[in-house]
Every structure is written in structure tokens, then in C-alpha cells.
């Protein structure tokens, strides 16, 4: 029950963070010197191993040795054994001043990173929030995916729901395209029912939606289990998907997709057309 820091180029383990329960979520902040983790409860409340959110930081904070970390803060989460709602995931808010917590009942809670006091709460979905994603690097919008078959786009300044992307399956993963106005969604029928359903009926494809028009325009097949993770390359030319079939698939976009024009003409194009007339 640990979270680990690895060097990407060599695969060398830099650090290991021990937890009292299975680690459900982990993320670096924007400085790369703080790590946010969340772990589940282990056993009953009497066993004193509750679910927790922990902030780890380098020791010293601006040191060069990435092997030295310390526990900077620790906060308790609601305990499911007490009838509370389970926290699904935690994420840093922009600038690391607050923590986003997503829950099984569809709620999003914004907690202060220093005191863990509630700043804001919204009921985002009718079922559990499975995944959230920011529009990097600006982080002005948040994309949420849920098992209620929808993904939603939120304005972080007002927490208004701007767009809703409706799917035909429970959604477990979502991400923004860094180069196009597209969002990628993945999910599928839960693993308990997979053995009684064909891969086509269980809907294990990655879905592509237009960010503005909310319309699905494409799907990519490959998995025969529910998709739980999606990530797209910074240059927007490839993406990877991870599923419960035990595979991580790396997909390279063809040239038709990479050079696909925006369906909405630019103002300059309209002016040129008017001048030609």
C-alpha cells in the first residue's frame, strides 16, 4: 500500500510513500515538488486505519535530491463504514491552493489545501465521478466523467456546467485534446458483466466528441475490457488507453485526423470569401 516516484528515463525508484490503505489517487502539483495522495480505509473504524488525504513535499522544499520527501499534511476523509460517501479521487486545484475531491454520489468538493475546510461544493453527476481532467496549461475548465453515462465541462471560475457529452455507457476516463477542440471519453460495461456480453455490446471503444458541439464523431476499438485510463500526447498526434483487459494501447493518429480542419470557418476565411465576391 504505497505510492512511488520513478525516474521516467531509467525506471529507477526515487521514493516510496507508505499508506494505511490502498492508494486510490496521486498527483504532482505544478512545481513538481509536492505530491497529493489519497488512500482508502483498511478495515473497520475501530482498526484506526481511516481513509486519508496526504500532502508530501521535498525535504527541503527546494532541494535537489528527489529521494528525500516528508509528510507535510494529512487530512481525514469520510469513512464508508460509518455510512459516509466514499471519495473516488483527489486532484490539485490550480496553483495548489485547494484540493478537488470527487465522491461516489456525484459531488465535487473544493477543500482548502492548508486547513482542508470546505470552500465550495456542487452536485456534478447523478452517480460516481470516475475521472476529472484539466485543459492544460490554462486550467480554466474542468472535464468530469461519470458512471451516469455523461461527461461535463465546467467553468472553474463560476462552477457553471457549460457542456454535457452524453454517452451510451458508464464512463471511467476523459481527457482534452491539446491541439483540437475535441475530448476523448472511455468506459464500458462494468467488469462483473463482461463475461456475459460481447465486446461490441459492452462498448469498450474510445469515443471522440467535439468540445463545442457536444457531438460524437468517432470511435477507436481495440480493448475487450472497460477503459479506465486515457492520455493524449502533448503534440496531439497520439493517445494511449488502459483497460481492465490488462493492456495499454498506444494509438497514432493518421494524417487525415491530424490535418483535419476546424468545421467552423475562421473570420479571415469569411472576409476573403466576401472580398472575392
N, C-alpha and C positions, 0 to 999 in steps of 0.2 A: 504494500500500500504506500507507494511512493510516486513523486513526480521527479523527473530527471532533466538535467540540462546537458545537451550534447553539442559537440562541435560538428557543424554540418559537413565540412570538407573531409575530416578524418574519421568521424564516428566515435571520437573519444568522449567518454563521460566526464563532464566537468563538475557536476554537483548532483546531489540527491536530497530531496526533501521528504522526510518521513511524515506520515499522516496516521490518524487513528482509524480511518475507514478508507474505502476505495475512493480514489481521486476521480471526481466527475468532470472537473473543468480546470484549465490552466491557461495563462496568457501573460506575455510580457507587456509592460507598459511602453510608451513611446520612447522613453530614454534607453530601454533595454537593460536597466539596472534594477528594476523591480518586477517581481513575478506575483501574479494573483492566482491562488488555487482555491478549490472548494472540494471538500470530501463529504461522503455520506456518513450516516451514523453506522455504528457497528454494534449490533445487539440492542438490548432494551435500554431505556433511560437510566435504569439502576446501574448499568455497567459503566456509566460515566465516559462513554465514547460518542459524544453527540456530533451531529453534522456541523462543520465549521468552514468559515472563510478565513484564509490566511494570506497575509502580505509578507513576502520575502524580499529582502533587498541586499545588495552587495555590501560587504563589510571590509573596509569602509565604503561608504556610498559611492564615491568616485574613484575607487581603487582600480588597479589594472588586473588584479588576479580574479578571474571569473570563477575560481574554485571556492571562494570564501563568501558565504551568504549567512544572513541571520534572519530570525523570525522577527519582523518589525511590528506586526499587529495581528490579532486574532479575534474573530467575532463569531458568536454562535448563530446558527441557522435554526429555523423551526424544525422540530423533531417529528417525523411522521408517526412514530409510535404513540405520541401524545395527541394524535388526531390532527396535527398540523399538515399543511400542504408542503410537499417536497420541492426543494429548489432544484431546478433542472440544470442551470448553468449560471456562471458569473462572468462578467466582462468589465474591463476598464471603460469608463466614460472618457471623452476627450480631455486631454491634459492630466488625467489621472487623479482628478479631484473628487470623483464619485465612482461608485461601483453599480453596475447594472445587474440585477438579479432577476432571472426568469423562472416562473413556477409552473407546476403541473396543472393548475387551474386556469392558466392563460394570463395571469397577471404579470406585469413588469413593475419592479420596484427599483427606484434610484436611491441608493444609500450613500451617505457621506463617507468618504474614504478614511477620515480621521476618527469619527465617532460612531459610524455605522447607524446613524439616525436616519429615519425615512425622510427623503426630500420630496419625492413625487411617486405617485402610483397610478397606473392605468390598467384597465382590463382590456388586454390586446386581442385575445383569442378566446374561443369557446372551449378549447381543450389545451393540452400542454404545449408550451413553447419549446420547440425542439432545437432551434438554431437561430442565431442572430448574426448579421453581417453589416459592416460599415462601408460607406462609399469612400474608400481611401483615395487621396490622403486628407480630404477635407473633413470627413466625418460630420457632415451636416444632416445626413439621412441614415436611418436605421432600417434594415430589412429583417423581418421576422418570419419564420416558417413554423407551422403548427400541424399537429395531427388532426386538426379540424378541416384539412384539405385546402387551406388558404395560406398565402404569404401576403404580408402587408408592408407597405412603405410608410415610414413615419418621419415627420419633420421634428428633429430633435429640439429645436428652439421652442416649439409650441406643443409638441406631442400630439399633433393632429395626424390622423390617418389620411394619407394623400392618395394612395393607390392600393387596390386589392387584386391579387393574382389568384384566380380560382383554379384549382386542380381537381382531378378525379381520384386522388389517392392521399393517404396521410403523408405529410411532408416532414423530412428529417434534416434536410440540408439546403442551404441557399448561399448565393454569392453574387456580387456585382461583376459585370464585365468592366475592366479598366479602360477600354478603348471604344466601347459602343454602348448605346442606351439599351442594354439587354440585361436580364437577370437569369440565372440558372437555378433550377429547383430540382431536388431529388428526394425520393422516398420510396413508397411502395407498401404493399400489404405487410402486416406485421409477421415476424419470423415464425410465430406459432402456427400460422395458417398456410405457410408457403408450401408445405408438403402435399396439400390437397388442391393446389392451384397451379396451373401452368405459368411459366414466366411471363407469357403475354398477358394473361388475365391478372397477374399480380402487379403489373405495371412497375417495372424496375428501370425504366428509361430515365435519362436526364432530360428535363424539359427546359425549353428556351422560351422566354417571354419578352415582349417589348416593354421596356421600362415605363414609357409614357402611355401607350395604348392598351396595356394590360392583356394583350392577346398572345396566345401561344402560337409560335410559328415553326417550331421544330422539336425533334426528339432524337436522342442518341441512345442506341441499345448497347448491350454488352453484358450486363450483370444478370445473375439469376438469384439475387437476394436483395433485400431492401437497401437502398443507398443511404448511408449515414454521414458521408462527408463529401464536400465539393470544394475545389480550389482552382482558381484560374491564374495563369502566368501573368506577371506584371505587363508583358508586352501584348497580352490578349491573343496570342497565337496558339495556345494550347490550354487544356484543362485536365485535371485528374479527378477521379471519383473513387470513393472507397465504399464497399458494401459488405453485407454480412455473408456473402459467398466466399469471403476470405481473400478477395483480390482488390488491388489498387490498380486502376486502369488509367493510363496516360493517353489522352486523345489529342491529336494535332489537327487543327482546323485546316480545311482545304483553302485554296486561294480564292474560291468563289465567296466563301464566308468572310475572309479577311478583308477583301476589297469590296464587299457588299456596300452599296451606297445607302445613305440615310434616306428613308422613304419620304421624308418631308424636305422639299426644296429649300435651299438657303436663300436668304434675302438677295444676295448677289446674283443668284441664278434668275430670280424673278425680274430683277432690274435689267439684266442682259436680255431676257426674252422681250420685255417691254420695249427696249431700245431697238431690237431687231424688227419689231413690228412697225 
